């Protein structure tokens, strides 16, 4: 995984992980996908590449793989 493409800086977006060279957070990318946007739509909307979208997804997987996951109430 290329973690160097995801950066955290307290002075940028309140310290949330962002795609390097942008102000686009990993959270925004995941939210866009969860909302039904395609990679092409995300590229057009946020000005990032498919490769950068994949970096964001890989980062999220890495973070979640280290978390203890509990059962959440259903989100409606």
C-alpha positions, 0 to 999 in steps of 0.5 A: 500500500502507498500510505505516503499518498495519504497525509495527516496535518493538523493545519489541514482539514482539522487533522483528518487524513487527506489525499496528498496535495489536496484538501479531499479527505478519506472520509469524503471519498468513502462517503461519496462511494457509500452515497452511490457515486462511481469512480468517474463521478468522484474524479469529476466532482473532486478532481482526483484520480482513480489511483487516488481514490484507491489510495483512500480506500486502501487507507480506510481498510488499513485503519479498519483492520486495526480496529476492534469492531462492535455491533452497531445499531442499524442506520436507517 
